[in-house]
Every structure is written in C-alpha cells, then in structure tokens.
Amino acid sequence: MTADTEPATVRGATSLSARTAPSGGWWRSAWTLAEVRWATAATVLFLAGLIVNLAGGPAWVYWPLFLACYIAGGWEPGWAGLQELRNKRLDVDLLMVAAAIGAASIGQILDGGLLIVIFATSGALESVATKRTEDSIRGLLDLAADTATRIATAEADGSREDTVRVADLAVGDVVWVRPGERIGADGTVLDGSSEVDQATITGEPLPVDKAIGSEVFAGTLNGSSALRIRVDRPAAESVVARIAGLIEDAARTKAKTQLFIEKIEQRYSIGMVTATVALFVVPLVFGQPFTSTLLRAMTFMIVASPCAVVLATMPPLLAAIANAGRHGVLVKSAVVMEQLGATTQIAIDKTGTLTRGIPHLAEIRLLENTQFTYDEVLTIAASAEHPSEHPLAAAVVSAARAAELTLTPVDTFTATAGLGVTATIDGRQVQIGAPAALLTEDNGHDQAAQTAVTELQQAGATAVVVLIDSEPTAILGIVDQLRPEAPVTVQRLTQLTGTPPVLLTGDNATTAAQVAAAVGITSIHAELLPDGKVAAVRDLQAAGERVTAVGDGINDAPALAAAQAGIAMGGAGSDLTLQTADAIVVRDDLTTIPTVIALSRQVRRVVAANLVIAASFITVLVIWDLVGHLPLPLGVAGHEGSTVLVGLNGLRLLRNAAWNQARAAGES
C-alpha cells in the first residue's frame, strides 16, 4: 500500500460498476432458476404472438404462440397454486391461471396472456432476490481467513507452527497473524502491536492501534506488524458469523412482507371462484341452457378478475422504480417501493454514509515558539509520510498536494506499528505519530501540546503529533470528511418523517456526537457492533416505528436486513450490504434518499386512487351481470377500459416531473 492508497481500497470495497457490469455472473446465476427460464420463455412467446396479432397475421400463427405462452408462464405459478390448494389455501396465482384460461375460452387470449406474463415475471423476480440474498450470506463467511497459523503451546515445541483450518481452532489456541493477513478468529492480542482495519465489523473509518490485551475480530485486516493472538471464540460464534446469522434471521422475517393487494388475495380469490361456480351450477340446476350459462359465468369471471386491480398496483410501482433508477436509486422490488413510503423513522450510519470514509487533514495547530510556518510544517510532514502505507499518511500527503506544495525526498525512513514514522529530511529528524508515543515529559512542551491534542480529540478529530529534531512542532487534526449534502439530507428526512434520523455507528461517542451536531441529529447510538445496531432497530420497531436503515459497510448489513427497508450507499458499499439492502443509492447522492421516500408516498396515493377506480368498475360490471344481462362485448370493454385507465394513471410516474415533484416534497 502506498501513501496514495484510498481508504476505499483499504476497506476492501470495489466500485458498484465493477461488481455488476462485466461478467454477467448474476444473470448466469439467475438462469439456474426454473422460474426465470419459464418467465423468460413466456415473455418471448407473448411478444411474438402480440406482434403477429397486431400485424394482422393469421390466427393459426399467433394462437399457438399464445398457447405456448400460457403453458410456459402458467406452469410454475399454476403448480404452486395446486400445492397451496392441497394445503386448503386458494392462491391468487392459481386464480390468475384460471382467469387467463377463462379469458382465452371466450376469445380474449391477449388479456389472458398478459396476465400470465405479469405473474410469471413477478414470481421469477422474487426467486432471484431470494437466491441472491442466500448467496450473499454464504459469501459473508469468506471474509474470515480459511486457514490460520497455530502456534504449539507445549514448552518443548513452542516454536512449532501448524497451518490449520479456522473451523478447527479451539478456544485457548494461539495463532500468529502476519502483516497484511486477515485475522482468522475473535481473540485477544498476547504479543505485538499493529494497526488493524476493522471497518468491516465496527465501521470505523481508520485502522485501530492494537497492542497486548486488545480485542480483535475475525475478518479484520492486520496492518504492518505481526500479532500473536489467543482465540476467545470458536469460528461459529465469531462476530462475522453472528452477522451472517442476524441477516438470515432478519431476511426470514421480512420475507413475509407483501404488497397490499396480496394481503386480501385469499378472501377475494375464494369469493370470486365461489361466485363463478355458483353462477354456472345454480342456473343449470334450474334448467337453464348450458351454453348461455357458461357464457354468463365466463363473463362474470372476466369482469370480476383482478386484472385491473393488479395493474392498479404494479404499473405505478414499476414506473416509480424505473424513474428512481434513472435518477441513481436502484429499488429492488415493488414491495420495497411500497414499503419506503410507510417510513416513520430513519436509522442512519455515520462512516461512509454521512461521511465519505476518507481521512481528511482538517487542521494544523502550530505550537508556541515554533520557527516553522503552516506550509513548511505541511511540506515536512507530507514528505515524511509519503513512503508510509497508513491512511492517515495519505490524508497528510493529499493535503500537501491540494496546496500544491513540493515534497522533499527523505534520506531515511522507518515505520513502527502503532507509533508512527521517523524520517530524515534535509538533515532534520522528523517524527510523526500518536500523542501517547511521542509526547513525553522530556520534550519540554508537553503541556501545550497535550492541550492541543485534547481540544482536537474533543472536536472529534484524530490527533497526530509532529516532532522536528525531537521538539513538538505541530498537532495535526485529521477527520473523516462529512458529505456536503449530509445536513440538508437530514433536514429533508426530518421534514418527511416528522422526527430527526437516529445515528447508529461503531465509531467512538465523541466523534459520533461531533458529526451528529454538524448534520442536525440528536439521537446517537455509538460504539455499536452489528448486533447492537440490530438491537437499536428492533427497539425502534417495538416502539411502533417503521424503520428505514441507511448504511454502507458489512457491519450495517444486519441492520439493513432487520429494518422494514434498507438502503445502501453504492459507491463504496460492501458486496454483502448491496445484496442485503432493498435499495441502492448508486451515485452516492444522499439527497436522493428523501426524494425516493417522497416518490414512494406519491406511488401509494396513485395506487389508492387506482384501486378505487378498479373496484368501482368491477362492482358496477359484476352487479350488472348478476342482476341484469351484461353483453359480453360490453363487459370486456368495461373490463379493458378500467385496465387501460389505471395503467395509464400509473405510468404517469415514469415522467421526470414525478421525480421533481417528489424532490420538492422532500424540500418542503
């Protein structure tokens, strides 16, 4: 690692485009699912039949295409519906297949095919989402090393090292972790000192110094020095394993979430089937003609079928998803788009979400009696730090380059883990490092330097001491840079939900309080491990809140899974977090979060209006068919008219005006 290395690389993150673009691996994975293959076939066959039909082609060409579409698209949902029927439940999928067949039986083959495609595609997308979540949970455990170097503890062969599987480590074993290796088990440092990047677990933006007695976690990355560690937990009970378990449990809970229309499908399905059968059987018992009775029953099935109701919900939701996607927010499903609008409380991460997760040199405090100017101190410090691998060094070097200062080559350079660097520049000895290591009673300016260190730390900065020829010269204040749009985003979210967001972070309380004050957050939960974030989300839910969680790191994934909706920052978000989240802010623009929530609320209003329209048409047509004699052409026209009407109303949400209106709602 060089001084130019960016923290995103240190934290093991890759860009969203790099994860999703080149290989097409997600499509190959999805294609292994039977639901996806059947839905794809049904869609292709339907489009082919539609083209032939609209072009005025012969019926003997498009009828077989539609028939094949019915078989391909109706196979999976129809079979699933039959399985539910065996369990004495009438599934809406089976109802849709029956309605499609009924439509085809009276010549409305196009309507039936569209219904089949909608439900086949919906089922396929649900299966893909489920599979990707399961795959991401399995992949989480790859964070921890597969093997570890175990040190024999017997006195006779204490120098022997064995390479063993991490799963075979027992509590009390001692392992050796070399520089640059991932730590294989939760444990305690017995010997050595190093900096450890544990952003995957705690979300802290900077590596943490570890010395004898410090706690370390499996899956975190060791820095520049070796550590001897005693294993405190077996692999199955490590923090990273608990993260996987938390996500899995939360995913099972959220799997019960359904669209509003699906919540009433059982009663509606039973009522419709019962009425259709009664409308066919009862007249036959009283001697009515078979053909006219069947026609009336099929007419009833057509006008009562929930095509308009399905289109009342799906087109607005899908249109809003497409609109959000154009503006940099990937919403993964219609259920998520519906759920976002119900948000009453936002739980938001700090590092990488409200902040950039990139160390930034915010302040240089020159100590009294120093002979150097700000630019001279920055030039010397950056020159000394340039060969270093530490992210703090990168912040100092970046600040010097931004000021267009010319760095001086070093004559000698030494880096000591946990202490800092020592370099010789133009005959001067320069030391840069932690206050605890460099500020001693021997330097003579201890009190002034300590005061500056304390003030910077109380302000939420990491203090770094600069000694030149053993004299304290300056204290550098390094912070995690706040996103410029963070304060206005918090303000808009507060206006939308009526309550300021809650800050959930693994960072220390001082830094968390400083960031919270800068953006306008008053409720802070700091120094949380992943299970602590989940507990905080559960507490909010227990208080009656509908929580949307926002984060970027692996440590945020369980909270995103536990919340009613989870939103991930896509720029530097971990693979697991992106898979677990229900929505992804692809361009890392925080202001899109209140906008997409406002858009979801707009969708819910359109859906409610559409349901009223659809229900009104169905009610009128059904009563007409039951009480009087509804001509089939008029019934089909009324049914299709309501379907087209609600469809067009929903498609209004595709326009940029809908997004702009949602943005304005988030700003009001």
C-alpha positions, 0 to 999 in steps of 0.5 A: 500500500502506498501513501496514495492508497484510498481508504476505499481500497483499504476497506476492501470495497470495489466500485458498484460498476465493477461488481455488476457490469462485466461478467454477467455472473448474476444473470448466469446465476439467475438462469439456474432458476426454473422460474426465470427460464419459464418467465423468460420463455413466456415473455418471448412467446407473448411478444411474438404472438402480440406482434403477429396479432397486431400485424394482422397475421393469421390466427393459426400463427399467433394462437399457438404462440399464445398457447405456448405462452400460457403453458410456459408462464402458467406452469410454475405459478399454476403448480404452486397454486395446486400445492397451496390448494392441497394445503386448503389455501386458494392462491391468487396465482392459481386464480390468475391461471384460471382467469387467463384460461377463462379469458382465452375460452371466450376469445380474449387470449391477449388479456389472458396472456398478459396476465400470465406474463405479469405473474410469471415475471413477478414470481421469477423476480422474487426467486432471484432476490431470494437466491441472491440474498442466500448467496450473499450470506454464504459469501459473508463467511469468506471474509474470515481467513480459511486457514490460520497459523497455530502456534504449539503451546507445549514448552518443548515445541513452542516454536512449532507452527501448524497451518490449520483450518479456522473451523478447527481452532479451539478456544485457548489456541494461539495463532500468529497473524502476519502483516497484511493477513486477515485475522482468522478468529475473535481473540485477544492480542498476547504479543505485538502491536499493529494497526488493524482495519476493522471497518468491516465489523465496527465501521470505523473509518481508520485502522485501530492501534492494537497492542497486548490485551486488545480485542480483535475480530475475525475478518479484520485486516492486520496492518504492518506488524505481526500479532500473536493472538489467543482465540476467545471464540470458536469460528461459529460464534465469531462476530462475522458469523453472528452477522451472517446469522442476524441477516438470515434471521432478519431476511426470514422475517421480512420475507413475509412482507407483501404488497397490499393487494396480496394481503386480501388475495385469499378472501377475494380469490375464494369469493370470486371462484365461489361466485363463478361456480355458483353462477354456472351450477345454480342456473343449470340446476334450474334448467337453464341452457348450458351454453348461455350459462357458461357464457354468463359465468365466463363473463362474470369471471372476466369482469370480476378478475383482478386484472385491473386491480393488479395493474392498479398496483404494479404499473405505478410501482414499476414506473416509480422504480424505473424513474428512481433508477434513472435518477441513481436509486436502484429499488429492488422490488415493488414491495420495497417501493411500497414499503419506503413510503410507510417510513416513520423513522430513519436509522442512519450510519455515520462512516461512509454514509454521512461521511465519505470514509476518507481521512481528511487533514482538517487542521494544523495547530502550530505550537508556541515558539515554533520557527516553522510556518503552516506550509513548511510544517505541511511540506515536512510532514507530507514528505515524511509520510509519503513512503508510509502505507497508513491512511492517515499518511495519505490524508497528510500527503493529499493535503500537501498536494491540494496546496500544491506544495513540493515534497522533499525526498527523505534520506531515511525512513522507518515505520513502527506499528502503532507509533508512527514514522521517523524520517530524515529530511534535509538533515532534520529528524522528523517524527510523526505519530500518536500523542501517547508515543511521542509526547513525553515529559522530556520534550519540554512542551508537553503541556501545550501540546497535550492541550492541543491534542485534547481540544482536537480529540474533543472536536472529534478529530484524530490527533497526530503529533509532529516532532522536528529534531525531537521538539513538538512542532505541530498537532495535526487534526485529521477527520473523516470528511462529512458529505456536503449534502449530509445536513440538508439530507437530514433536514429533508428526512426530518421534514418527511418523517416528522422526527430527526434520523437516529445515528447508529455507528461503531465509531467512538461517542465523541466523534459520533456526537461531533458529526451528529451536531454538524448534520442536525441529529440528536439521537446517537447510538455509538460504539455499536457492533452489528448486533447492537445496531440490530438491537437499536432497530428492533427497539425502534420497531417495538416502539411502533416505528417503521424503520428505514436503515441507511448504511454502507459497510458489512457491519450495517448489513444486519441492520439493513436486513432487520429494518422494514427497508434498507438502503445502501450507499453504492459507491463504496458499499460492501458486496454483502450490504448491496445484496442485503439492502432493498435499495441502492443509492448508486451515485452516492447522492444522499439527497436522493434518499428523501426524494425516493421516500417522497416518490414512494408516498406519491406511488401509494396515493396513485395506487389508492386512487387506482384501486378505487377506480378498479373496484368501482368498475368491477362492482358496477360490471359484476352487479350488472351481470348478476342482476341484469344481462351484461353483453359480453362485448360490453363487459370486456370493454368495461373490463379493458377500459378500467385496465387501460385507465389505471395503467395509464394513471400509473405510468404517469410516474415514469415522467421526470416531473414525478421525480421533481415533484417528489424532490420538492416534497422532500424540500418542503 
